[in-house]
Amino acid sequence: MIGKRKPNVEVEKLREVMDRILAEMSEYGPDSPEYPKLLAHLDRVVVMINSHEKKTITPDAMLQAGCGLTGIVLIILSERIHVITTKAIGFVKKP
C-alpha cells in the first residue's frame, strides 16, 4: 500500500537509543557538565536515523503529478483536434 512502510529494525534500535538519551537529559539540567555530551550524542543519533530512513513518495504528491500529466494530455489532445496556439507546458504547475 502507498504510504505504509515496513518498520526498519535499525531505525527502531536507534529510536530506542534516542529515547534513552532523552531520558538521561531530563534527569540532568542544562547547566550540568553531562548535558552538552548528551546533546552531542543525540545529534549523532538523529543524523543516523535520518540517513537510514527511506524517502517515499506521498499519495498527495502522486495525485498532484497524475493530475498535472492528465491536464497536459488533455490539452495536447484538444490542440490536435482544434487548433489552439498555446503551449501545454505553460499550464504545468510549478513547485
Secondary structure, DSSP 8 states (H G I E B T S, - for coil): -TT-----HHHHHHHHHHHHHHHHHHHS-TTSTHHHHHHHHHHHHHHHHHHHS-----HHHHHHHHHHHHHHHHHHHHHHHS-----GGGGS---
